[in-house]
Amino acid sequence: MNPFWRWWPQRRPRAVFTVVRDEAVFLPIWLRYYSRHFRSSEIFVFDHRTSDGSVAAAASRSHSSAC
């Protein structure tokens, strides 16, 4: 283990977000990638009037919060 991490204070708060509209193809790819690096409580998807149900479908698959 890198000795640097021993001196690092507690974990800093962080978040990642995206704004989507009708992203049935790209949103699942984006969520899969960022789910590897962030907790689900740190991932935010802002929905800009999606009409294809892609945000609801992605949220149900990834257990992330969709706004």
Order of alpha helices (4+ residues) and beta strands (2+ residues): alpha-beta-alpha-beta-alpha
